[in-house]
């Protein structure tokens, strides 16, 4: 599975979990998680390459309960390895 497909699957998972993803330029090029108006929001630096975006989302989603959600084995393995 290529990085673009993995990113798309991770974005779908985040939406299913009620997590908002925003791609925005950040001053220091970093990404992070916060709550905006009570909604968990991931802000990812818009200048990051796809692989780094995948890594940022995996870091966040690895902390979430995905037990009842079907995930392709590659995605589930990525989350479990973190």
C-alpha angles and dihedrals in degrees: 000000000000124000094255092055092045090051091050091051092048091049089051090050092050091052091049088054092049094251118142119218120204125185108205137150110262126199096239099029093247131131130218151162129252141152116254114189088341095308120117105241130188115206113198123187106253092219095063119111118246094261092055091047088053090051093050092051093045089054091055099038094047087072093055128090105250097160097118096042123089111237128175109257092248091056094045090050091051091052094046093049091059 
